[in-house]
Amino acid sequence: EEEGFPELAAKFRLVGEIEKHHEERYRALLKNVETAAVFEKSEVKVWECRNCGHIVVGTMAPEICPTCNHPQSYFEVHAENY
C-alpha cells in the first residue's frame, strides 16, 4: 500500500491468510506422521484405496489392499465432498 498498489496489497493479505491455513494443515499432517497416526485412528473410519476404490471400515487401513494389492500408503480416510 505504501508504494501505491492498494489492490495488490489486499491480494497479498488474502494469500497470507490462505498460507496460514496451509501451515496449520501441514503441521497437523506432520504430527500424524510423527505419531504413526496416518493409517491408524482411535475411532472407526471408512478407508478408501486411492488406486481401486476398495472400502474398508475400521480403525486401521489394511497393510495391503485386498482388491488390487497396493500397499497401505494408498489408503486414505474416505471423504464425501459432494
N, C-alpha and C positions, 0 to 999 in steps of 0.2 A: 504494500500500500504506500509506503514511504516513497517508492520510486514511481508512483503514478499509475499503478496497474491494480486497481481495486478488485476487478473481476478475477484476475489471475490469483491474487492473494486469497480470495474467497475459495477458489477451487483448491488451492494448496491446503487450506484449512480442512476442507472436506476430505481430501486424500489423507490428511493426518489422522482424522477420525477412523477412516477405513483401516489404515495401518495399525492403529491401536487395537482394533478388533482382531486383525490378523495375528498380532503378537499374543494376545490373550489365548486365541485358539491354538497356536503352535506351542505355547507354554503348557497348555493342558495336554496336548498330544505328546509332548516330550515327557511329561510326568507319567503318562500311561506307559510309555516305552520303558522308562526307568524303573517303574514298579511292576513291570511284567503284566500290566492290566489291559494290554491291547486285545488279546484274544480270550481273556477270562474276566467275567464280571460277577459281582456279588448277587445280581438279580438275573432272572431268566430273561434272555434276549432272543430275538429272531436273527439268525446269522445267515447271510447270503453269499454264495460263491460268486465272485465277480467274473469268473470265466463262463460258467454254465448256468448260473441262476439257482442251483440247488439250495434249498432252505433247510436249516436245522434250528430247532428250538431248544435252548438250554443255556447254561451259564458259561459254556465254553465252546469255541469253534473247534470242529474236528481237526486233527492233525493233517489229514488228507481228505479231500473231497471224495465221498463215496461214488459220485457220478463220473467225474472227469479226472480224478486222481491228481488234481493240482494241490499244492501244499497249503497249509493253514494260512499263509500270508495272503492268499486270495480271498479270504473271508472278511466281511465287514458286517457291522450291525446294520440290519436292513432298515431303510428309511423310506417311508411313504411320503414323498414330496409332491403330491398332486392334490 
